[in-house]
Amino acid sequence: MEALAGQDRAPRVVVIENVSGLFNSHGGRDFEAVCAALAGAGYRFGALEIDASAYVPQSRSRCVIVRDAGGPEPTGRAAELQPGRARR
């Protein structure tokens, strides 16, 4: 992503999906590292824990992070999520 940003080709929106254990892995430090990297790159982002059955034929909890390089300010629950602060 850094290389693409250096070439002015970074995507405006990215969705990252992982196991929900990312929120608590290493005492939350892994999730904080992801948040810090996104915030350091200038992205706004939000994270949600959702059941994967919403988009695949299996039921398991997943962590979904959406980042945005521009556009309108988030509202509602997304506005409550602050970079570097894990909330569930």
Backbone torsions as a table, in degrees:
resi	resn	phi	psi	omega
1	MET	NA	-39.2	179.8
2	GLU	-63.6	-39.9	179.5
3	ALA	-64.0	-42.2	178.0
4	LEU	-64.7	-40.4	178.4
5	ALA	-62.8	-38.4	178.4
6	GLY	-64.1	-21.5	178.0
7	GLN	-102.6	11.3	-176.4
8	ASP	56.4	36.7	179.7
9	ARG	-123.4	14.9	-179.1
10	ALA	-66.2	138.1	178.5
11	PRO	-65.9	146.7	179.3
12	ARG	-72.5	-38.1	-177.8
13	VAL	-126.2	135.4	177.5
14	VAL	-136.0	139.2	175.2
15	VAL	-113.8	127.1	178.8
16	ILE	-114.2	128.7	179.8
17	GLU	-121.8	136.0	-178.2
18	ASN	-152.0	176.9	175.7
19	VAL	-67.4	150.3	-178.0
20	SER	-67.5	-16.1	175.8
21	GLY	-61.9	-15.0	177.5
22	LEU	-58.2	-33.2	180.0
23	PHE	-61.9	-33.7	-173.7
24	ASN	-112.3	-7.0	-176.7
25	SER	-57.0	131.1	-178.7
26	HIS	53.0	45.7	177.7
27	GLY	67.3	24.7	-179.1
28	GLY	89.4	-5.0	-177.0
29	ARG	-67.1	-32.1	178.8
30	ASP	-65.9	-44.2	177.5
31	PHE	-64.3	-41.8	177.8
32	GLU	-61.0	-36.4	178.6
33	ALA	-65.7	-41.1	176.8
34	VAL	-62.5	-45.8	179.3
35	CYS	-60.3	-44.2	-179.6
36	ALA	-63.5	-40.0	179.7
37	ALA	-65.4	-43.0	179.5
38	LEU	-66.4	-45.7	179.7
39	ALA	-63.9	-40.2	179.5
40	GLY	-64.2	-26.4	178.5
41	ALA	-87.9	2.3	176.4
42	GLY	86.6	14.5	-179.0
43	TYR	-93.0	143.8	165.7
44	ARG	-88.0	149.3	-178.3
45	PHE	-158.7	164.9	175.3
46	GLY	-144.5	155.3	-179.7
47	ALA	-129.7	141.6	178.6
48	LEU	-134.0	150.4	170.3
49	GLU	-105.5	118.8	-178.5
50	ILE	-131.3	160.0	176.5
51	ASP	-81.6	126.5	-176.9
52	ALA	-61.0	-17.6	-179.7
53	SER	-63.5	-12.2	175.9
54	ALA	-68.5	-21.0	-178.0
55	TYR	-139.5	-5.4	174.1
56	VAL	-140.9	159.3	-177.7
57	PRO	-79.4	53.4	175.6
58	GLN	-153.5	148.1	-177.9
59	SER	-109.3	105.7	173.5
60	ARG	-156.6	148.3	-176.5
61	SER	-73.5	135.3	-179.5
62	ARG	-132.1	152.5	174.3
63	CYS	-97.9	126.2	178.0
64	VAL	-123.1	124.3	178.9
65	ILE	-116.0	129.2	177.9
66	VAL	-117.9	129.6	178.9
67	ARG	-119.7	149.5	-175.6
68	ASP	-140.5	130.9	-179.0
69	ALA	-89.8	-3.5	-178.8
70	GLY	-171.0	-169.4	179.4
71	GLY	97.2	-172.7	-176.5
72	PRO	-69.2	156.6	176.8
73	GLU	-64.8	143.1	177.9
74	PRO	-67.0	154.3	178.0
75	THR	-128.6	172.3	176.4
76	GLY	61.1	-139.6	-177.1
77	ARG	-60.3	-37.6	-179.8
78	ALA	-61.4	-33.4	-179.8
79	ALA	-70.3	-23.5	180.0
80	GLU	-75.3	-22.2	-178.4
81	LEU	-79.3	115.9	-178.6
82	GLN	-103.4	141.6	177.8
83	PRO	-53.5	132.6	176.5
84	GLY	82.4	1.3	-179.2
85	ARG	-122.1	109.0	179.6
86	ALA	-74.4	128.4	175.6
87	ARG	-134.7	144.5	179.3
88	ARG	-128.2	NA	NA
